[in-house]
Amino acid sequence: MGDLFERLSTSLARGHERPVNDLLSDARFATGDPTPAAVLIAVTDREEPGVVLTQRPRGMRDHPGQVAFPGGKLDPGEDAVTAALREAEEELAMPREAVRVIGETDLYQTGTGFIVTPVLAVIPPDLPLVPHPSEVEAWFEAPLALLLDESAWTTNEVFWRGATRRYLEMDYSGFRIWGVTAAIIANLARRIAAAEVLPDAGRA
């Protein structure tokens, strides 16, 4: 089936050639002009690929303890790819030269003032990642096959800013994946096909 980079690249390109009408967004909760941000969806190139996720320190002022992709706001003059690579290097000491960037996927507007560009990429397995203590409490790899499986997610509701907000949620090895991170994963799953990316997907 070719290597993982080729499979992901081909599937993402095909996915963006077709219309998708049910992409998730929190744009209806947003106010003012959003701040550009970027995250890195780093997929490990192994027989059973994983996705690198981080947990924010519980003592942080904003979103303490939440699971997230490496990422953050764009610095002046940066594009999304440059920002995503810089943030991954700052947060996890992920060497940018080890990252094979596939490309950007669907923007996600948060209800807290950001417009996020997810950047899909492939990295070698077992990089010696080192979390920056002020930005990352822990990091882990979640199986790509699991994240792309719609049936693995539960849908919950919360009343927020005067309206009902639905959100996806998954517990993986004690980590709660939800909110913006879950929504970006769900949108990616609408663009790439597991059967095209994962050699054993769909087999009995």
N, C-alpha and C positions, 0 to 999 in steps of 0.2 A: 504493500500500500504506500510505499515511499516513507520518508522520515516524518516525524511529528511536525516539524516546521512547515514542510510542504503541505501536509494534510490540513493543518490549521489555516494556512494561508489560502489554500484553494477553497476550503469550506467557508471562511469568512468572506471571501470575494463573492462566492455564489450567494451567500446570505444577504449581502448588501445589494445584489442585483434584483431581489424580489421585495415587494412591499410588505411591511409588517405593520399592522394596524393596532396592535395591543401592547406597544412598548410602555413600560412603566415610567412614571414621572411624578414628582411632587411640585410641578410648576404652579399648580393652582393654589398652593400654600405660600408661594414665594412673593416677596415684596421688594421693590426697588431693583436696581441693576445688579445682576449676579456677578460675583467674583470668579474669574476663570481659575480652574484647578485641574489637576490631572492625577490619575492613579495608574499603577502598573499591574496588569494581570499577568503575572509571571508563571508560566506553565513549565513544570520540570520535565525534561526529556528523559523519561524512563519508561519501562514496559507498561506500567500503570501510572500515567501522568498525574501529577498533583498540582495544586495551585497554592502559591505562597500567600498566607494571610498573617496579619499582625493583630495583637491585642494592645490597645492603648493603655498607658498606666492609669491605675484607678484613682490616682491623685490629681489627674489633669482637670483643668477647669471645664474644658469643652469635651463632651462625649467620653467621660471617663470609663475605662474598661471595655469599650466597644471594640468589636472585631472590624478590621478595615484592610483594604489593600494599602501597600506602600504608596504614598502620594501626598499631595498638598497643593498650596496655591502656586501659581506661576509667578516667578520673579520677572521684573521688567526685562523685556527683550527676549524672553523664553517662548518657545512653542511647547505644545503639550508633551511631545516625546522627550524633549530635553528636560522638562520639569519632572516627568515621571522617573526618568533615569537618575536624575540628581537626588530626588527624594528617596528612592530605593537605596542609593549609595549612602545617604546620610542616615537613614533609619536602620539599615541592616548590613551596611558595609558590602552591599552587592556590587561587585565591580561592573561598571557599565560596559566594558569591553566584552564581558561574558554574556551579555544580553542580546539575543537576536530578535530585533523588533519586527513584528508582522505588520502592525498598523493600528490606526485608531478605529474605534467602533462608536456606537451611538452615544451622544451626549446625554448626560443625566442632570436635570436641574433639581437641586435639593430645596426643601422648604426653609432652609437656614441660610440662604444667600449665596450659594455656589452653583456654578455650571461646570460639571465635571466631565472631562474627556478621558475615557478608559483607553489605555494603550495595551494591546495584546502582544505578548512576546514569549519566547521560549528561552529557558536557561538550562545549563547543565545540571544534572542531579547532584545532590550532596555538596553544594557550595558551602564553604565554612562561613555561614552568615553570623553576624555578631550584632545583636540589637543595641541601639543607642538607648541608654537607660532613661533619658528624659523624654523619649518619644515612643518607645516600644517596651512593654512589659514582658511580652512573650511573642513568639512566632511559631507557626505550624504549617503543615501541608495538608490540605483537604483533597481527597481524590476528585479529579476532574469529572469522572463518570458520575459520581454522586451529585456533584454540584449541578450537572446538566440534566439530572433526572427530576422532572417536574413533580413526580409523585413523592419525592423525598422531602418536599417542603410543605409546611403548614401555612395557612393563611389566617391571620388574626386582624382584629380591628381595634382602633383606639380613637377616642374623640379628641381632636387636636385642632386648635385654632378655629373653633366654631364649626368643624365638619368631621365626618367620619373618615379616618384614614386607614386604608387596608395596607398591610405589610406582610411580607414573607418572613419565615423564620425556620431555622434548622439548628439542632444541637449536634455538634460534632466533637466527640472526645472531650466534653465538658466546656466547649467554646460555643457561645450563642452567636450564630451568624444571622443577622437580620438588618432591617432598615435599608440604608442606601447601598451597602455592600451586597445584600441579598438581591436588591432590585437590579443592580448592574449585572450580577450573575444571571438573573432571569432574562434580561434583555440580550445578553450574549447568547444564551441558550436558544433564543428565537432567531439568531443569525447563523450559528454553526450547528451542524448536525452531528450528533454523537456517532452515528453509524459511519460517517465519513472520516471522523477524527480518531476514534478508538477502535482498534482492530477487532476486539471481541464484542463490541456493542451489537445488540440485537440477536446474538447467538443463543441457542437454547442451552 
